[in-house]
């Protein structure tokens, strides 16, 4: 098997895993509050990441990295996973899974828009057009096909979903300046996020007994969504000869996710969700297509 074939295999594995998480979120939230899901999923994710480091024979690197990078790890861990997933799970708590997951896919566009002030990148004409198309899709989903009426199905849920895209995009933008090795850095983030999640649940009085179904769901979400899948995707990006080839696989995830939402949760997929998702994916594709340059004029 060539390196590119391995990259496709790892990339598809990550995409298939990510396509299940909207369903897993919604099922888990039937038994846990958003804060409880953050707490237990973070614990299982930390265990999975520690297991990966142990398998790689790199556990000994953890303590020196902790001493050197504890401030950055605390800051980034507070953003992701703690605050990001707290807000994302609240969005899934308030919205149907099909709507929350579709809106969440605008994070790639949000990252491009945030890169303008954060990384001082120059805006392109297609970025503005892509933003209009994507957020038109969000409006169609949020109003369930009645965008002109501006009557939102759940305005708070839509707000949480959009804020989560800003947090996720911002986290990865600031992560470009992170000197830590990725798996080690993510492990340190969870190491600091776990006590934050515990303190939050303690403050809210949510540390009582929970159903085993909730723990099982949190284990799946933590190990797959927050932990192991990241390592798969990282491996795919390292092995590929073209980042674009692997990055384009992510467009499969929302369609597979909708199918699982329909089959496992029983949500009837609304035409407004399909139309809005088509606009969102269309906007993301438009963002990737370079506009033709105007020929230079003499004079």
Secondary structure as UniProt FT lines:
FT   HELIX           3..28
FT   TURN            29..31
FT   HELIX           34..55
FT   TURN            56..57
FT   TURN            59..60
FT   HELIX           61..77
FT   HELIX           78..83
FT   HELIX           84..94
FT   HELIX           97..104
FT   TURN            105..106
FT   HELIX           107..118
FT   HELIX           125..142
FT   TURN            143..144
FT   TURN            147..150
FT   HELIX           155..175
FT   TURN            176..177
FT   HELIX           182..204
FT   HELIX           212..220
FT   HELIX           221..228
FT   HELIX           229..239
FT   HELIX           243..247
FT   HELIX           248..252
FT   HELIX           253..260
FT   HELIX           261..265
FT   HELIX           271..288
//
